[in-house]
Amino acid sequence: LSYQFERTGYFSLDPSSDMSKLVFNRVVTLRDTWAKTQTETASTGKKRNRGNDRTPKNNEPIEDSLRIALRAATILSAEPHPEADSLFVCQVDCGDDAPRNVVAKLAGSIPREMLPGKKVVCLTNLKPSKMRGIESTAVLLAAADAESDKIELLAVDEKVPNGELLQFDQSPPSQPDRMLKSKGALKVWDRVKSALKTNEKGEAVFTKDGGVECTLVSSQGPVVSKEIKNAVIQ
């Protein structure tokens, strides 16, 4: 025979007990058990999934290229950065409720007056960062020619709506993290970026392990760099 007393512990009836005098022995202290469980939960970080735990129920890890959110966007405006000659501060429509503030190192490479109206590719789930005092909440993707130092923003077809999630062909549908913000999650973008380039057609491609090239596509076709081919994407 055993009894449980709420918020106190588990008790068992002592063999020496009789009907005139019941003696109970506490065998588990619930409060101590709860404290241990809370400590273990805090140390293992399993209290809540905050968006960076992207392992599916079958325990197979999600490919890095599926965890990033590359979206079609339109640059609305571009102004000089007040503290840095090489930076522009852009307002970009990424399909959100309000435009995003994006600080881009484009000054000296692309004339500022040519930026408004451009349909571009934005990485939208990277942790915001400050660039010379101004917060940037997305990243513009561009092809870069190392020999000439020329830079060209990746282009998306004008018919593609802002906010559309772009996909890599020959790959499962993207499953982007809510935000890549931990040190481990930020390395996801570093690994993907190192495998991005433009091919001989100027198409943006991601090279998988084994050398398979997956083209970045929208609902209207491949994402391209019109002039810079066989170059890195940054």
C-alpha positions as CSV (number, residue, x, y, z in Angstrom):
1,L,0.0,0.0,0.0
2,S,1.4,3.5,-0.9
3,Y,0.2,7.1,-0.8
4,Q,1.1,10.2,-2.6
5,F,1.0,13.6,-1.0
6,E,0.8,16.5,-3.5
7,R,3.9,18.8,-3.6
8,T,5.6,16.8,-0.9
9,G,6.7,13.4,-2.1
10,Y,6.0,9.7,-2.4
11,F,5.4,7.7,0.8
12,S,5.1,4.1,1.7
13,L,3.4,2.5,4.7
14,D,5.9,1.3,7.3
15,P,5.5,-2.4,8.1
16,S,5.4,-1.5,11.8
17,S,2.2,0.4,11.4
18,D,-1.1,-0.8,12.8
19,M,-4.7,0.5,12.6
20,S,-4.2,2.6,15.7
21,K,-0.9,4.2,14.6
22,L,0.0,4.6,10.9
23,V,3.6,5.3,10.1
24,F,4.6,6.6,6.7
25,N,8.1,6.7,5.2
26,R,9.0,9.2,2.5
27,V,10.7,7.5,-0.4
28,V,11.0,10.3,-3.0
29,T,11.1,14.1,-2.4
30,L,9.3,15.6,-5.3
31,R,10.7,19.1,-4.9
32,D,14.3,17.7,-5.2
33,T,13.3,15.7,-8.3
34,W,11.8,18.7,-10.0
35,A,14.8,20.9,-9.2
36,K,17.1,18.3,-10.8
37,T,14.9,18.0,-13.9
38,Q,14.8,21.8,-14.3
39,T,18.6,22.0,-14.0
40,E,19.1,19.2,-16.6
41,T,16.6,20.9,-19.0
42,A,18.5,24.2,-18.7
43,S,21.9,22.6,-19.2
44,T,20.8,20.6,-22.3
45,G,19.0,23.5,-23.9
46,K,15.9,21.4,-24.6
47,K,13.4,23.8,-22.9
48,R,12.0,25.2,-26.1
49,N,12.6,25.0,-29.9
50,R,13.4,28.6,-30.9
51,G,13.7,28.0,-34.6
52,N,17.3,26.8,-35.0
53,D,16.6,23.1,-34.2
54,R,15.8,22.0,-37.7
55,T,16.2,18.2,-37.2
56,P,13.1,16.4,-38.4
57,K,11.4,13.7,-36.4
58,N,13.2,11.0,-38.4
59,N,16.5,12.4,-37.0
60,E,17.9,13.0,-40.5
61,P,19.6,16.5,-40.6
62,I,18.3,19.0,-43.0
63,E,20.7,20.1,-45.8
64,D,22.3,23.5,-45.2
65,S,21.0,24.8,-48.5
66,L,17.4,24.2,-47.4
67,R,17.8,26.1,-44.1
68,I,18.4,29.5,-45.7
69,A,15.7,31.9,-46.8
70,L,16.5,33.4,-50.2
71,R,13.6,35.6,-51.4
72,A,12.8,37.8,-54.3
73,A,12.8,41.5,-53.4
74,T,12.8,45.0,-54.9
75,I,15.1,47.8,-53.9
76,L,13.0,50.8,-53.1
77,S,15.7,53.4,-52.3
78,A,19.4,53.7,-51.7
79,E,21.2,56.4,-49.7
80,P,24.9,56.9,-48.8
81,H,25.9,55.6,-45.4
82,P,26.7,58.6,-43.2
83,E,29.7,56.9,-41.7
84,A,31.2,54.8,-44.5
85,D,31.9,55.8,-48.1
86,S,31.7,52.2,-49.3
87,L,28.2,51.5,-48.0
88,F,24.7,52.2,-49.1
89,V,21.7,52.1,-46.9
90,C,18.8,50.6,-48.8
91,Q,15.1,50.2,-48.2
92,V,14.1,46.8,-49.7
93,D,10.7,45.3,-50.1
94,C,11.1,41.6,-49.2
95,G,7.4,40.8,-49.1
96,D,7.1,41.7,-45.4
97,D,4.6,44.2,-43.9
98,A,7.2,46.9,-44.1
99,P,10.4,47.4,-46.1
100,R,13.7,46.2,-44.6
101,N,16.7,48.2,-43.9
102,V,19.7,46.7,-45.8
103,V,23.2,48.0,-45.6
104,A,25.2,46.9,-48.6
105,K,28.8,47.4,-49.6
106,L,28.0,48.5,-53.2
107,A,29.3,52.1,-53.3
108,G,32.0,52.4,-55.9
109,S,30.8,49.2,-57.7
110,I,27.2,50.1,-58.7
111,P,25.9,53.7,-59.2
112,R,23.4,54.5,-56.4
113,E,20.9,55.9,-58.9
114,M,20.7,52.5,-60.6
115,L,19.6,50.6,-57.5
116,P,16.0,51.7,-57.0
117,G,13.6,49.4,-58.8
118,K,16.0,46.5,-59.2
119,K,14.5,43.0,-58.6
120,V,17.1,41.2,-56.5
121,V,17.8,38.2,-54.2
122,C,17.8,38.8,-50.4
123,L,18.8,36.5,-47.6
124,T,16.1,37.2,-45.0
125,N,16.7,34.9,-42.1
126,L,20.2,35.8,-41.0
127,K,20.6,37.5,-37.6
128,P,20.5,41.3,-38.0
129,S,23.8,43.0,-37.7
130,K,25.0,46.6,-37.4
131,M,27.3,48.0,-40.1
132,R,29.0,51.2,-38.9
133,G,26.1,51.9,-36.5
134,I,23.2,51.1,-38.8
135,E,21.3,47.8,-38.4
136,S,20.9,45.7,-41.5
137,T,18.1,43.1,-41.5
138,A,18.8,41.2,-44.8
139,V,21.7,40.6,-47.2
140,L,21.7,41.3,-50.9
141,L,23.3,38.6,-53.1
142,A,25.7,39.5,-55.8
143,A,28.2,37.9,-58.2
144,A,31.7,39.1,-57.9
145,D,34.6,39.0,-60.4
146,A,37.8,38.7,-58.4
147,E,40.0,39.8,-61.3
148,S,38.2,43.0,-62.2
149,D,36.6,43.7,-58.8
150,K,33.3,44.1,-60.6
151,I,30.1,43.3,-58.7
152,E,26.6,42.6,-60.1
153,L,23.5,42.0,-58.0
154,L,21.7,38.7,-58.8
155,A,18.6,39.4,-60.9
156,V,15.1,37.9,-60.6
157,D,12.4,38.1,-63.2
158,E,10.2,41.1,-62.8
159,K,7.1,39.0,-62.7
160,V,8.2,37.2,-59.4
161,P,6.3,38.6,-56.4
162,N,8.4,40.1,-53.6
163,G,8.8,37.6,-50.8
164,E,8.7,34.5,-52.9
165,L,10.9,31.8,-51.4
166,L,13.5,30.8,-54.1
167,Q,14.4,27.1,-54.5
168,F,17.4,25.1,-55.6
169,D,16.4,22.6,-58.3
170,Q,17.2,18.9,-57.9
171,S,16.6,19.5,-54.1
172,P,13.7,19.0,-51.7
173,P,11.6,22.1,-50.9
174,S,13.3,24.7,-48.7
175,Q,12.6,24.5,-45.0
176,P,14.3,27.7,-43.7
177,D,15.0,28.4,-40.1
178,R,13.0,31.1,-38.5
179,M,16.3,32.9,-38.0
180,L,20.0,31.8,-38.2
181,K,21.4,33.4,-35.1
182,S,23.4,31.0,-33.0
183,K,27.1,30.5,-33.8
184,G,26.4,27.1,-35.2
185,A,23.4,28.3,-37.3
186,L,25.4,31.2,-38.7
187,K,28.0,28.7,-40.0
188,V,25.1,27.3,-42.1
189,W,25.2,30.4,-44.3
190,D,29.0,30.4,-44.4
191,R,29.0,26.8,-45.8
192,V,26.2,27.6,-48.3
193,K,27.9,30.8,-49.5
194,S,31.2,29.0,-50.1
195,A,29.4,26.6,-52.5
196,L,27.5,29.4,-54.4
197,K,28.7,30.6,-57.8
198,T,27.5,31.6,-61.2
199,N,28.0,29.1,-64.0
200,E,28.9,29.6,-67.7
201,K,25.4,30.8,-68.4
202,G,25.4,33.3,-65.5
203,E,22.9,31.2,-63.5
204,A,23.3,31.1,-59.8
205,V,24.1,27.6,-58.7
206,F,24.8,25.7,-55.4
207,T,27.3,22.9,-55.7
208,K,26.5,19.9,-53.6
209,D,28.9,17.3,-52.3
210,G,29.8,15.2,-55.2
211,G,29.8,18.1,-57.6
212,V,26.1,18.3,-58.5
213,E,25.1,21.8,-59.4
214,C,21.6,22.9,-58.3
215,T,20.3,26.1,-60.0
216,L,18.6,28.7,-57.9
217,V,15.2,29.3,-59.4
218,S,12.0,31.3,-59.0
219,S,8.5,30.6,-60.3
220,Q,9.6,32.3,-63.5
221,G,13.0,30.6,-64.1
222,P,16.6,30.8,-63.0
223,V,18.2,33.5,-61.0
224,V,21.0,35.0,-63.0
225,S,23.9,37.4,-63.2
226,K,23.6,38.9,-66.7
227,E,27.3,39.9,-67.1
228,I,29.4,38.1,-64.5
229,K,29.8,34.4,-65.3
230,N,31.8,31.6,-63.6
231,A,32.2,33.8,-60.5
232,V,31.7,33.6,-56.7
233,I,28.5,34.8,-55.1
234,Q,28.7,36.9,-52.0
